[in-house]
């Protein structure tokens, strides 16, 4: 049986998840000597890196690079299958909690595929390991057109 979740339903579930598990954010103070600031949840968990310059997507003023552990934790509860809606909700939630506007977000997500590779033990015997395969998603908020 296939269950279809609308964009609005996905958005509401994600917002409830964020409100339940993230009470607030602690953002490092701005320092003009570095290109980024670390962002943690109020519980001290890694959340993201807020980039002001440096290796950010073209056309972005501020970019959130979500921490791999954070996206993995979310995927344990809610699969990241609506990447655009997920990105918009993360940016909106971050702005509401911190007052900092970001126009881009980048994160890795589980593709649903697994890969196998060999590692070798001390006796140089191969051990096959299965690991999740991840891909990166970059989202840039569209610019609003000016109405006359």
N, CA, C and O atoms as a GROMACS GRO file, in nm:
protein
  592
    1UNK      N    1   0.084  -0.116   0.000
    1UNK     CA    2   0.000   0.000   0.000
    1UNK      C    3   0.089   0.124   0.000
    1UNK      O    4   0.176   0.139   0.086
    2UNK      N    5   0.067   0.211  -0.096
    2UNK     CA    6   0.148   0.331  -0.109
    2UNK      C    7   0.071   0.449  -0.049
    2UNK      O    8  -0.044   0.474  -0.083
    3UNK      N    9   0.137   0.521   0.039
    3UNK     CA   10   0.077   0.638   0.103
    3UNK      C   11   0.138   0.762   0.041
    3UNK      O   12   0.260   0.774   0.033
    4UNK      N   13   0.054   0.853  -0.002
    4UNK     CA   14   0.101   0.977  -0.063
    4UNK      C   15   0.083   1.090   0.039
    4UNK      O   16  -0.026   1.111   0.092
    5UNK      N   17   0.192   1.160   0.064
    5UNK     CA   18   0.191   1.272   0.158
    5UNK      C   19   0.203   1.400   0.076
    5UNK      O   20   0.294   1.415  -0.005
    6UNK      N   21   0.111   1.492   0.098
    6UNK     CA   22   0.113   1.619   0.024
    6UNK      C   23   0.227   1.706   0.076
    6UNK      O   24   0.283   1.681   0.183
    7UNK      N   25   0.260   1.809   0.000
    7UNK     CA   26   0.364   1.902   0.041
    7UNK      C   27   0.328   1.971   0.171
    7UNK      O   28   0.414   1.990   0.258
    8UNK      N   29   0.202   2.009   0.186
    8UNK     CA   30   0.157   2.076   0.307
    8UNK      C   31   0.167   1.984   0.429
    8UNK      O   32   0.208   2.027   0.536
    9UNK      N   33   0.128   1.858   0.413
    9UNK     CA   34   0.138   1.762   0.522
    9UNK      C   35   0.285   1.741   0.562
    9UNK      O   36   0.318   1.738   0.680
   10UNK      N   37   0.372   1.726   0.462
   10UNK     CA   38   0.515   1.707   0.488
   10UNK      C   39   0.571   1.828   0.563
   10UNK      O   40   0.648   1.813   0.658
   11UNK      N   41   0.531   1.947   0.520
   11UNK     CA   42   0.576   2.070   0.584
   11UNK      C   43   0.533   2.076   0.730
   11UNK      O   44   0.613   2.110   0.817
   12UNK      N   45   0.407   2.043   0.758
   12UNK     CA   46   0.357   2.048   0.896
   12UNK      C   47   0.427   1.944   0.984
   12UNK      O   48   0.461   1.974   1.099
   13UNK      N   49   0.448   1.824   0.932
   13UNK     CA   50   0.517   1.721   1.010
   13UNK      C   51   0.660   1.763   1.041
   13UNK      O   52   0.708   1.746   1.153
   14UNK      N   53   0.728   1.818   0.943
   14UNK     CA   54   0.865   1.863   0.964
   14UNK      C   55   0.873   1.976   1.065
   14UNK      O   56   0.962   1.976   1.150
   15UNK      N   57   0.782   2.072   1.058
   15UNK     CA   58   0.780   2.182   1.156
   15UNK      C   59   0.753   2.130   1.297
   15UNK      O   60   0.814   2.177   1.393
   16UNK      N   61   0.662   2.034   1.309
   16UNK     CA   62   0.635   1.975   1.442
   16UNK      C   63   0.759   1.903   1.494
   16UNK      O   64   0.790   1.913   1.613
   17UNK      N   65   0.829   1.832   1.407
   17UNK     CA   66   0.952   1.764   1.447
   17UNK      C   67   1.055   1.865   1.496
   17UNK      O   68   1.113   1.847   1.603
   18UNK      N   69   1.076   1.971   1.419
   18UNK     CA   70   1.175   2.072   1.457
   18UNK      C   71   1.138   2.140   1.588
   18UNK      O   72   1.224   2.162   1.673
   19UNK      N   73   1.010   2.173   1.606
   19UNK     CA   74   0.965   2.236   1.730
   19UNK      C   75   0.979   2.143   1.850
   19UNK      O   76   1.004   2.189   1.961
   20UNK      N   77   0.964   2.014   1.827
   20UNK     CA   78   0.974   1.918   1.937
   20UNK      C   79   1.118   1.892   1.981
   20UNK      O   80   1.145   1.877   2.100
   21UNK      N   81   1.210   1.888   1.885
   21UNK     CA   82   1.346   1.847   1.916
   21UNK      C   83   1.447   1.961   1.920
   21UNK      O   84   1.556   1.944   1.976
   22UNK      N   85   1.414   2.076   1.862
   22UNK     CA   86   1.507   2.188   1.863
   22UNK      C   87   1.437   2.306   1.929
   22UNK      O   88   1.344   2.363   1.873
   23UNK      N   89   1.482   2.341   2.045
   23UNK     CA   90   1.421   2.454   2.118
   23UNK      C   91   1.476   2.588   2.072
   23UNK      O   92   1.407   2.689   2.079
   24UNK      N   93   1.599   2.590   2.026
   24UNK     CA   94   1.661   2.712   1.981
   24UNK      C   95   1.799   2.683   1.925
   24UNK      O   96   1.844   2.568   1.923
   25UNK      N   97   1.866   2.788   1.880
   25UNK     CA   98   1.998   2.774   1.820
   25UNK      C   99   2.097   2.864   1.891
   25UNK      O  100   2.062   2.973   1.937
   26UNK      N  101   2.221   2.818   1.901
   26UNK     CA  102   2.332   2.897   1.949
   26UNK      C  103   2.426   2.920   1.830
   26UNK      O  104   2.490   2.827   1.782
   27UNK      N  105   2.432   3.045   1.784
   27UNK     CA  106   2.515   3.080   1.669
   27UNK      C  107   2.638   3.153   1.720
   27UNK      O  108   2.628   3.246   1.799
   28UNK      N  109   2.755   3.109   1.674
   28UNK     CA  110   2.878   3.177   1.714
   28UNK      C  111   2.871   3.324   1.672
   28UNK      O  112   2.810   3.356   1.570
   29UNK      N  113   2.933   3.412   1.747
   29UNK     CA  114   2.933   3.555   1.708
   29UNK      C  115   3.006   3.575   1.576
   29UNK      O  116   3.095   3.498   1.540
   30UNK      N  117   2.965   3.678   1.504
   30UNK     CA  118   3.026   3.709   1.375
   30UNK      C  119   3.169   3.754   1.394
   30UNK      O  120   3.199   3.836   1.481
   31UNK      N  121   3.257   3.701   1.311
   31UNK     CA  122   3.399   3.737   1.314
   31UNK      C  123   3.440   3.762   1.170
   31UNK      O  124   3.432   3.671   1.087
   32UNK      N  125   3.486   3.883   1.138
   32UNK     CA  126   3.520   3.915   1.000
   32UNK      C  127   3.648   3.847   0.953
   32UNK      O  128   3.687   3.863   0.837
   33UNK      N  129   3.714   3.771   1.040
   33UNK     CA  130   3.836   3.699   1.003
   33UNK      C  131   3.806   3.560   0.946
   33UNK      O  132   3.891   3.500   0.881
   34UNK      N  133   3.685   3.509   0.969
   34UNK     CA  134   3.649   3.376   0.920
   34UNK      C  135   3.532   3.386   0.822
   34UNK      O  136   3.458   3.484   0.822
   35UNK      N  137   3.518   3.284   0.742
   35UNK     CA  138   3.411   3.278   0.642
   35UNK      C  139   3.283   3.216   0.695
   35UNK      O  140   3.180   3.221   0.627
   36UNK      N  141   3.287   3.159   0.814
   36UNK     CA  142   3.171   3.083   0.861
   36UNK      C  143   3.153   3.097   1.011
   36UNK      O  144   3.241   3.145   1.082
   37UNK      N  145   3.034   3.054   1.057
   37UNK     CA  146   3.004   3.044   1.200
   37UNK      C  147   2.940   2.908   1.224
   37UNK      O  148   2.859   2.863   1.144
   38UNK      N  149   2.976   2.844   1.332
   38UNK     CA  150   2.915   2.717   1.368
   38UNK      C  151   2.781   2.743   1.435
   38UNK      O  152   2.766   2.838   1.513
   39UNK      N  153   2.685   2.658   1.405
   39UNK     CA  154   2.552   2.669   1.462
   39UNK      C  155   2.522   2.538   1.534
   39UNK      O  156   2.532   2.430   1.476
   40UNK      N  157   2.485   2.550   1.661
   40UNK     CA  158   2.448   2.433   1.741
   40UNK      C  159   2.306   2.452   1.792
   40UNK      O  160   2.257   2.565   1.799
   41UNK      N  161   2.242   2.343   1.828
   41UNK     CA  162   2.112   2.354   1.892
   41UNK      C  163   2.134   2.400   2.035
   41UNK      O  164   2.246   2.396   2.086
   42UNK      N  165   2.029   2.443   2.100
   42UNK     CA  166   2.043   2.489   2.239
   42UNK      C  167   2.084   2.375   2.331
   42UNK      O  168   2.129   2.400   2.443
   43UNK      N  169   2.070   2.250   2.285
   43UNK     CA  170   2.116   2.134   2.363
   43UNK      C  171   2.263   2.105   2.340
   43UNK      O  172   2.319   2.016   2.405
   44UNK      N  173   2.327   2.178   2.249
   44UNK     CA  174   2.469   2.158   2.222
   44UNK      C  175   2.498   2.063   2.108
   44UNK      O  176   2.614   2.033   2.082
   45UNK      N  177   2.395   2.015   2.038
   45UNK     CA  178   2.415   1.924   1.925
   45UNK      C  179   2.453   2.004   1.801
   45UNK      O  180   2.409   2.118   1.783
   46UNK      N  181   2.536   1.943   1.716
   46UNK     CA  182   2.574   2.008   1.591
   46UNK      C  183   2.451   2.023   1.502
   46UNK      O  184   2.373   1.929   1.488
   47UNK      N  185   2.434   2.139   1.440
   47UNK     CA  186   2.323   2.161   1.350
   47UNK      C  187   2.372   2.196   1.210
   47UNK      O  188   2.336   2.129   1.113
   48UNK      N  189   2.453   2.300   1.198
   48UNK     CA  190   2.495   2.345   1.066
   48UNK      C  191   2.615   2.438   1.077
   48UNK      O  192   2.660   2.473   1.186
   49UNK      N  193   2.666   2.474   0.961
   49UNK     CA  194   2.767   2.579   0.948
   49UNK      C  195   2.704   2.689   0.865
   49UNK      O  196   2.648   2.663   0.758
   50UNK      N  197   2.712   2.811   0.913
   50UNK     CA  198   2.656   2.927   0.844
   50UNK      C  199   2.771   2.996   0.770
   50UNK      O  200   2.859   3.055   0.833
   51UNK      N  201   2.769   2.988   0.637
   51UNK     CA  202   2.875   3.045   0.555
   51UNK      C  203   2.837   3.185   0.509
   51UNK      O  204   2.726   3.208   0.462
   52UNK      N  205   2.932   3.280   0.524
   52UNK     CA  206   2.915   3.418   0.478
   52UNK      C  207   2.990   3.440   0.347
   52UNK      O  208   2.951   3.524   0.266
   53UNK      N  209   3.097   3.367   0.326
   53UNK     CA  210   3.182   3.380   0.208
   53UNK      C  211   3.256   3.248   0.192
   53UNK      O  212   3.231   3.152   0.265
   54UNK      N  213   3.347   3.245   0.098
   54UNK     CA  214   3.425   3.124   0.078
   54UNK      C  215   3.353   3.026  -0.013
   54UNK      O  216   3.298   3.066  -0.116
   55UNK      N  217   3.354   2.898   0.021
   55UNK     CA  218   3.300   2.796  -0.070
   55UNK      C  219   3.148   2.784  -0.067
   55UNK      O  220   3.094   2.678  -0.034
   56UNK      N  221   3.078   2.891  -0.100
   56UNK     CA  222   2.932   2.886  -0.104
   56UNK      C  223   2.885   2.890  -0.249
   56UNK      O  224   2.960   2.928  -0.339
   57UNK      N  225   2.762   2.849  -0.271
   57UNK     CA  226   2.706   2.846  -0.405
   57UNK      C  227   2.700   2.986  -0.465
   57UNK      O  228   2.683   3.085  -0.394
   58UNK      N  229   2.714   2.993  -0.595
   58UNK     CA  230   2.712   3.121  -0.665
   58UNK      C  231   2.576   3.187  -0.646
   58UNK      O  232   2.472   3.123  -0.663
   59UNK      N  233   2.576   3.315  -0.611
   59UNK     CA  234   2.453   3.390  -0.592
   59UNK      C  235   2.397   3.383  -0.451
   59UNK      O  236   2.290   3.439  -0.426
   60UNK      N  237   2.465   3.318  -0.361
   60UNK     CA  238   2.417   3.308  -0.222
   60UNK      C  239   2.489   3.411  -0.135
   60UNK      O  240   2.610   3.430  -0.147
   61UNK      N  241   2.414   3.477  -0.049
   61UNK     CA  242   2.475   3.569   0.046
   61UNK      C  243   2.512   3.496   0.174
   61UNK      O  244   2.621   3.515   0.229
   62UNK      N  245   2.421   3.412   0.220
   62UNK     CA  246   2.446   3.326   0.338
   62UNK      C  247   2.395   3.188   0.307
   62UNK      O  248   2.286   3.171   0.251
   63UNK      N  249   2.475   3.088   0.344
   63UNK     CA  250   2.436   2.950   0.315
   63UNK      C  251   2.449   2.865   0.441
   63UNK      O  252   2.548   2.873   0.514
   64UNK      N  253   2.347   2.784   0.466
   64UNK     CA  254   2.351   2.687   0.575
   64UNK      C  255   2.396   2.554   0.518
   64UNK      O  256   2.333   2.500   0.427
   65UNK      N  257   2.503   2.499   0.572
   65UNK     CA  258   2.545   2.363   0.538
   65UNK      C  259   2.507   2.276   0.657
   65UNK      O  260   2.571   2.281   0.762
   66UNK      N  261   2.401   2.196   0.639
   66UNK     CA  262   2.352   2.116   0.750
   66UNK      C  263   2.449   2.005   0.785
   66UNK      O  264   2.511   1.945   0.696
   67UNK      N  265   2.463   1.978   0.913
   67UNK     CA  266   2.550   1.874   0.962
   67UNK      C  267   2.495   1.737   0.924
   67UNK      O  268   2.374   1.714   0.927
   68UNK      N  269   2.585   1.647   0.887
   68UNK     CA  270   2.545   1.512   0.845
   68UNK      C  271   2.469   1.438   0.956
   68UNK      O  272   2.372   1.368   0.928
   69UNK      N  273   2.511   1.454   1.080
   69UNK     CA  274   2.443   1.386   1.190
   69UNK      C  275   2.301   1.438   1.209
   69UNK      O  276   2.211   1.361   1.244
   70UNK      N  277   2.280   1.567   1.185
   70UNK     CA  278   2.146   1.625   1.197
   70UNK      C  279   2.053   1.568   1.091
   70UNK      O  280   1.941   1.528   1.122
   71UNK      N  281   2.097   1.563   0.965
   71UNK     CA  282   2.011   1.510   0.860
   71UNK      C  283   1.986   1.361   0.878
   71UNK      O  284   1.878   1.312   0.845
   72UNK      N  285   2.084   1.289   0.930
   72UNK     CA  286   2.065   1.146   0.957
   72UNK      C  287   1.961   1.127   1.066
   72UNK      O  288   1.877   1.037   1.057
   73UNK      N  289   1.965   1.212   1.168
   73UNK     CA  290   1.867   1.204   1.277
   73UNK      C  291   1.726   1.233   1.225
   73UNK      O  292   1.631   1.166   1.264
   74UNK      N  293   1.713   1.331   1.138
   74UNK     CA  294   1.582   1.362   1.081
   74UNK      C  295   1.532   1.244   0.998
   74UNK      O  296   1.415   1.207   1.006
   75UNK      N  297   1.621   1.185   0.918
   75UNK     CA  298   1.580   1.074   0.832
   75UNK      C  299   1.537   0.951   0.912
   75UNK      O  300   1.466   0.865   0.859
   76UNK      N  301   1.578   0.940   1.036
   76UNK     CA  302   1.530   0.830   1.120
   76UNK      C  303   1.382   0.846   1.151
   76UNK      O  304   1.314   0.747   1.178
   77UNK      N  305   1.330   0.969   1.147
   77UNK     CA  306   1.189   0.996   1.176
   77UNK      C  307   1.110   1.029   1.050
   77UNK      O  308   0.999   0.979   1.030
   78UNK      N  309   1.167   1.113   0.964
   78UNK     CA  310   1.098   1.162   0.845
   78UNK      C  311   1.194   1.151   0.728
   78UNK      O  312   1.298   1.216   0.728
   79UNK      N  313   1.162   1.071   0.627
   79UNK     CA  314   1.254   1.064   0.512
   79UNK      C  315   1.258   1.197   0.438
   79UNK      O  316   1.157   1.265   0.424
   80UNK      N  317   1.377   1.233   0.393
   80UNK     CA  318   1.393   1.358   0.319
   80UNK      C  319   1.365   1.327   0.172
   80UNK      O  320   1.457   1.315   0.091
   81UNK      N  321   1.238   1.315   0.140
   81UNK     CA  322   1.201   1.284   0.002
   81UNK      C  323   1.144   1.404  -0.071
   81UNK      O  324   1.133   1.401  -0.194
   82UNK      N  325   1.109   1.507  -0.001
   82UNK     CA  326   1.064   1.631  -0.062
   82UNK      C  327   1.170   1.736  -0.031
   82UNK      O  328   1.155   1.819   0.059
   83UNK      N  329   1.278   1.729  -0.109
   83UNK     CA  330   1.396   1.809  -0.078
   83UNK      C  331   1.371   1.960  -0.084
   83UNK      O  332   1.425   2.034  -0.001
   84UNK      N  333   1.293   2.006  -0.178
   84UNK     CA  334   1.266   2.150  -0.190
   84UNK      C  335   1.185   2.199  -0.070
   84UNK      O  336   1.217   2.303  -0.012
   85UNK      N  337   1.081   2.125  -0.032
   85UNK     CA  338   0.999   2.163   0.084
   85UNK      C  339   1.084   2.156   0.211
   85UNK      O  340   1.077   2.246   0.295
   86UNK      N  341   1.164   2.050   0.225
   86UNK     CA  342   1.253   2.036   0.340
   86UNK      C  343   1.345   2.157   0.351
   86UNK      O  344   1.361   2.213   0.459
   87UNK      N  345   1.405   2.198   0.239
   87UNK     CA  346   1.498   2.311   0.238
   87UNK      C  347   1.428   2.441   0.277
   87UNK      O  348   1.480   2.519   0.356
   88UNK      N  349   1.310   2.464   0.222
   88UNK     CA  350   1.236   2.586   0.254
   88UNK      C  351   1.197   2.592   0.401
   88UNK      O  352   1.205   2.698   0.463
   89UNK      N  353   1.155   2.479   0.457
   89UNK     CA  354   1.116   2.475   0.598
   89UNK      C  355   1.238   2.499   0.688
   89UNK      O  356   1.228   2.572   0.786
   90UNK      N  357   1.351   2.439   0.656
   90UNK     CA  358   1.472   2.458   0.736
   90UNK      C  359   1.513   2.606   0.736
   90UNK      O  360   1.544   2.662   0.841
   91UNK      N  361   1.512   2.669   0.618
   91UNK     CA  362   1.549   2.811   0.610
   91UNK      C  363   1.451   2.898   0.687
   91UNK      O  364   1.491   2.992   0.756
   92UNK      N  365   1.322   2.869   0.674
   92UNK     CA  366   1.220   2.947   0.744
   92UNK      C  367   1.233   2.929   0.896
   92UNK      O  368   1.226   3.027   0.970
   93UNK      N  369   1.251   2.807   0.941
   93UNK     CA  370   1.263   2.778   1.084
   93UNK      C  371   1.387   2.846   1.143
   93UNK      O  372   1.382   2.902   1.252
   94UNK      N  373   1.498   2.840   1.070
   94UNK     CA  374   1.622   2.902   1.116
   94UNK      C  375   1.604   3.054   1.128
   94UNK      O  376   1.649   3.114   1.225
   95UNK      N  377   1.538   3.114   1.029
   95UNK     CA  378   1.514   3.259   1.034
   95UNK      C  379   1.424   3.297   1.150
   95UNK      O  380   1.449   3.398   1.217
   96UNK      N  381   1.320   3.218   1.176
   96UNK     CA  382   1.228   3.246   1.287
   96UNK      C  383   1.297   3.236   1.422
   96UNK      O  384   1.270   3.316   1.512
   97UNK      N  385   1.386   3.139   1.438
   97UNK     CA  386   1.452   3.117   1.567
   97UNK      C  387   1.571   3.208   1.592
   97UNK      O  388   1.603   3.240   1.707
   98UNK      N  389   1.640   3.253   1.483
   98UNK     CA  390   1.762   3.332   1.502
   98UNK      C  391   1.751   3.474   1.450
   98UNK      O  392   1.825   3.562   1.494
   99UNK      N  393   1.661   3.498   1.357
   99UNK     CA  394   1.652   3.629   1.294
   99UNK      C  395   1.752   3.648   1.181
   99UNK      O  396   1.760   3.755   1.122
  100UNK      N  397   1.830   3.544   1.150
  100UNK     CA  398   1.930   3.551   1.044
  100UNK      C  399   1.869   3.495   0.916
  100UNK      O  400   1.822   3.382   0.912
  101UNK      N  401   1.871   3.576   0.811
  101UNK     CA  402   1.817   3.532   0.683
  101UNK      C  403   1.925   3.462   0.602
  101UNK      O  404   2.034   3.515   0.582
  102UNK      N  405   1.893   3.343   0.557
  102UNK     CA  406   1.980   3.268   0.467
  102UNK      C  407   1.904   3.244   0.339
  102UNK      O  408   1.782   3.227   0.340
  103UNK      N  409   1.976   3.244   0.228
  103UNK     CA  410   1.908   3.221   0.102
  103UNK      C  411   1.944   3.088   0.037
  103UNK      O  412   1.890   3.054  -0.069
  104UNK      N  413   2.033   3.011   0.098
  104UNK     CA  414   2.072   2.882   0.042
  104UNK      C  415   2.091   2.780   0.155
  104UNK      O  416   2.122   2.816   0.269
  105UNK      N  417   2.072   2.654   0.120
  105UNK     CA  418   2.097   2.545   0.213
  105UNK      C  419   2.157   2.429   0.135
  105UNK      O  420   2.123   2.405   0.019
  106UNK      N  421   2.248   2.358   0.201
  106UNK     CA  422   2.314   2.243   0.140
  106UNK      C  423   2.319   2.131   0.244
  106UNK      O  424   2.347   2.155   0.361
  107UNK      N  425   2.293   2.009   0.199
  107UNK     CA  426   2.297   1.895   0.291
  107UNK      C  427   2.310   1.765   0.212
  107UNK      O  428   2.285   1.760   0.092
  108UNK      N  429   2.350   1.660   0.284
  108UNK     CA  430   2.355   1.527   0.226
  108UNK      C  431   2.233   1.450   0.271
  108UNK      O  432   2.182   1.470   0.382
  109UNK      N  433   2.185   1.360   0.184
  109UNK     CA  434   2.067   1.279   0.217
  109UNK      C  435   2.089   1.137   0.168
  109UNK      O  436   2.165   1.112   0.075
  110UNK      N  437   2.021   1.044   0.232
  110UNK     CA  438   2.030   0.903   0.197
  110UNK      C  439   1.954   0.878   0.068
  110UNK      O  440   1.837   0.914   0.057
  111UNK      N  441   2.019   0.816  -0.030
  111UNK     CA  442   1.958   0.795  -0.162
  111UNK      C  443   1.866   0.673  -0.165
  111UNK      O  444   1.792   0.655  -0.261
  112UNK      N  445   1.870   0.591  -0.062
  112UNK     CA  446   1.790   0.468  -0.062
  112UNK      C  447   1.870   0.349  -0.114
  112UNK      O  448   1.818   0.238  -0.120
  113UNK      N  449   1.994   0.374  -0.153
  113UNK     CA  450   2.080   0.268  -0.206
  113UNK      C  451   2.192   0.239  -0.108
  113UNK      O  452   2.226   0.320  -0.022
  114UNK      N  453   2.246   0.120  -0.122
  114UNK     CA  454   2.359   0.080  -0.039
  114UNK      C  455   2.478   0.045  -0.128
  114UNK      O  456   2.461   0.003  -0.242
  115UNK      N  457   2.596   0.063  -0.074
  115UNK     CA  458   2.717   0.026  -0.148
  115UNK      C  459   2.799  -0.069  -0.062
  115UNK      O  460   2.798  -0.061   0.061
  116UNK      N  461   2.868  -0.157  -0.128
  116UNK     CA  462   2.955  -0.251  -0.058
  116UNK      C  463   3.099  -0.221  -0.094
  116UNK      O  464   3.131  -0.188  -0.208
  117UNK      N  465   3.187  -0.233   0.006
  117UNK     CA  466   3.328  -0.216  -0.019
  117UNK      C  467   3.404  -0.303   0.080
  117UNK      O  468   3.351  -0.344   0.183
  118UNK      N  469   3.529  -0.331   0.046
  118UNK     CA  470   3.613  -0.418   0.130
  118UNK      C  471   3.707  -0.335   0.215
  118UNK      O  472   3.766  -0.237   0.169
  119UNK      N  473   3.720  -0.377   0.340
  119UNK     CA  474   3.826  -0.326   0.426
  119UNK      C  475   3.909  -0.446   0.467
  119UNK      O  476   3.863  -0.560   0.457
  120UNK      N  477   4.027  -0.423   0.512
  120UNK     CA  478   4.117  -0.534   0.545
  120UNK      C  479   4.153  -0.531   0.692
  120UNK      O  480   4.181  -0.426   0.749
  121UNK      N  481   4.151  -0.650   0.751
  121UNK     CA  482   4.186  -0.660   0.893
  121UNK      C  483   4.338  -0.671   0.907
  121UNK      O  484   4.411  -0.654   0.809
  122UNK      N  485   4.386  -0.698   1.028
  122UNK     CA  486   4.530  -0.703   1.055
  122UNK      C  487   4.599  -0.814   0.976
  122UNK      O  488   4.717  -0.802   0.943
  123UNK      N  489   4.527  -0.921   0.946
  123UNK     CA  490   4.586  -1.033   0.871
  123UNK      C  491   4.568  -1.014   0.720
  123UNK      O  492   4.591  -1.107   0.642
  124UNK      N  493   4.529  -0.895   0.681
  124UNK     CA  494   4.504  -0.857   0.542
  124UNK      C  495   4.400  -0.946   0.475
  124UNK      O  496   4.409  -0.976   0.356
  125UNK      N  497   4.301  -0.986   0.553
  125UNK     CA  498   4.186  -1.060   0.500
  125UNK      C  499   4.074  -0.959   0.473
  125UNK      O  500   4.045  -0.874   0.557
  126UNK      N  501   4.012  -0.968   0.355
  126UNK     CA  502   3.907  -0.870   0.324
  126UNK      C  503   3.779  -0.895   0.404
  126UNK      O  504   3.736  -1.008   0.424
  127UNK      N  505   3.720  -0.785   0.448
  127UNK     CA  506   3.591  -0.788   0.517
  127UNK      C  507   3.500  -0.696   0.435
  127UNK      O  508   3.530  -0.579   0.416
  128UNK      N  509   3.387  -0.751   0.389
  128UNK     CA  510   3.294  -0.671   0.309
  128UNK      C  511   3.202  -0.594   0.402
  128UNK      O  512   3.141  -0.650   0.492
  129UNK      N  513   3.194  -0.464   0.379
  129UNK     CA  514   3.113  -0.375   0.460
  129UNK      C  515   3.006  -0.313   0.370
  129UNK      O  516   3.034  -0.272   0.258
  130UNK      N  517   2.884  -0.306   0.422
  130UNK     CA  518   2.774  -0.241   0.350
  130UNK      C  519   2.746  -0.109   0.418
  130UNK      O  520   2.732  -0.102   0.540
  131UNK      N  521   2.738  -0.004   0.338
  131UNK     CA  522   2.716   0.130   0.392
  131UNK      C  523   2.610   0.201   0.308
  131UNK      O  524   2.590   0.168   0.191
  132UNK      N  525   2.544   0.299   0.369
  132UNK     CA  526   2.445   0.378   0.297
  132UNK      C  527   2.513   0.469   0.196
  132UNK      O  528   2.625   0.514   0.217
  133UNK      N  529   2.444   0.495   0.086
  133UNK     CA  530   2.494   0.584  -0.016
  133UNK      C  531   2.425   0.720  -0.001
  133UNK      O  532   2.302   0.726   0.009
  134UNK      N  533   2.504   0.826   0.000
  134UNK     CA  534   2.449   0.961   0.018
  134UNK      C  535   2.474   1.046  -0.105
  134UNK      O  536   2.568   1.022  -0.181
  135UNK      N  537   2.388   1.144  -0.123
  135UNK     CA  538   2.403   1.240  -0.230
  135UNK      C  539   2.386   1.379  -0.169
  135UNK      O  540   2.329   1.392  -0.060
  136UNK      N  541   2.435   1.482  -0.236
  136UNK     CA  542   2.424   1.619  -0.184
  136UNK      C  543   2.316   1.694  -0.260
  136UNK      O  544   2.296   1.675  -0.380
  137UNK      N  545   2.246   1.779  -0.186
  137UNK     CA  546   2.142   1.862  -0.244
  137UNK      C  547   2.171   2.007  -0.210
  137UNK      O  548   2.200   2.039  -0.095
  138UNK      N  549   2.164   2.092  -0.309
  138UNK     CA  550   2.185   2.235  -0.290
  138UNK      C  551   2.059   2.307  -0.332
  138UNK      O  552   2.006   2.283  -0.441
  139UNK      N  553   2.011   2.395  -0.245
  139UNK     CA  554   1.888   2.469  -0.272
  139UNK      C  555   1.915   2.618  -0.259
  139UNK      O  556   1.975   2.662  -0.161
  140UNK      N  557   1.872   2.694  -0.358
  140UNK     CA  558   1.883   2.839  -0.354
  140UNK      C  559   1.742   2.895  -0.360
  140UNK      O  560   1.666   2.866  -0.452
  141UNK      N  561   1.709   2.975  -0.259
  141UNK     CA  562   1.576   3.036  -0.253
  141UNK      C  563   1.557   3.128  -0.373
  141UNK      O  564   1.642   3.211  -0.401
  142UNK      N  565   1.444   3.112  -0.444
  142UNK     CA  566   1.422   3.200  -0.560
  142UNK      C  567   1.400   3.344  -0.517
  142UNK      O  568   1.343   3.372  -0.412
  143UNK      N  569   1.447   3.435  -0.600
  143UNK     CA  570   1.429   3.577  -0.570
  143UNK      C  571   1.286   3.615  -0.600
  143UNK      O  572   1.226   3.568  -0.697
  144UNK      N  573   1.231   3.699  -0.515
  144UNK     CA  574   1.095   3.746  -0.537
  144UNK      C  575   1.096   3.856  -0.642
  144UNK      O  576   1.183   3.944  -0.641
  145UNK      N  577   1.002   3.850  -0.729
  145UNK     CA  578   0.994   3.954  -0.831
  145UNK      C  579   0.928   4.078  -0.771
  145UNK      O  580   0.838   4.068  -0.688
  146UNK      N  581   0.974   4.193  -0.813
  146UNK     CA  582   0.921   4.318  -0.762
  146UNK      C  583   0.794   4.352  -0.839
  146UNK      O  584   0.795   4.358  -0.962
  147UNK      N  585   0.687   4.374  -0.766
  147UNK     CA  586   0.560   4.411  -0.830
  147UNK      C  587   0.549   4.562  -0.835
  147UNK      O  588   0.587   4.632  -0.741
  148UNK      N  589   0.498   4.610  -0.945
  148UNK     CA  590   0.483   4.756  -0.960
  148UNK      C  591   0.342   4.797  -0.942
  148UNK      O  592   0.311   4.916  -0.951
   0.00000   0.00000   0.00000
